[in-house]
Amino acid sequence: MTTGEMLSYTQRFNRIVSSPATQESKDISLSIMMSDLEQTYQIPALQNEKFERQHPTVMQLYRTVSEERSL
């Protein structure tokens, strides 16, 4: 993940969590963001230690987005 990509995703995340939308709407937006991250960075469906060691920034962002959801 480049610095520019990280900045873009971080801004997107911040826009979602700070929006006046309902929590349900935010959860949907966060889930879409997670799907985008999964597709862009080919995040494995199951926990994969090798992938996580190779892509710590991606995984940190992915977990942050996931933890923000109320599901």
N, C-alpha and C positions, 0 to 999 in steps of 0.2 A: 504494500500500500504506500503510495507516494504521500508526501506532505500535503499536496493539494487535494488529493482524494480524501485524506483524513479530515482536513479542514471542511470540505464540502459535506461529508457525512456528519461531522460534529455539528455544523450549522443546521443541517436538516433535523438532527436529533433535538437540538435546542429549540427549534421552531415548533416541533411537535409537542414537547413537554411544557412549553410555556404558552401554548395556544389556549384560548378560552373554550375550546371544544370540550365536549363531554369525555369522560374517561373511556367510554366505549369507543368513541371516535378515535381517541388517541391510541387505544390498544390496536385498532385496525391499522392505523398509520404506522405504528411501531412494528406490527407483524409484516406489513408490506416492506418496510425498511429491512427487516431481518431477511426476508426472501431475496431482496435485491443484493444484500451482502452475501448470502449463500450462493447465488448464481454468479456474481461477479468474481468472488474469490474461491469458488468451488469448495465451500465449507462442507466437510463430511457430515452425514446425518448422525452418525454415532461418534462419541468422543474419541479423538485420535491424538494421542500424545505427541507423535512426530509432527503432525500438522500444526498443533498448538505451539510447539517449540519453534517451528519455522515461521510462524505468522502470529507472534504475540500481540501485535498492535490490532490486527484484524479481530482476534479472539477477544481481546479486552473490550473493544467497541461492541462486538456482537453480544457479549454478556451484559454489558451496560444497558444496551437496548432491551434485551430480554428481561432483565430485572426490573425495568421501569414499567413493564406491562402489569396489569392487575389480574391477569387470567389465572 
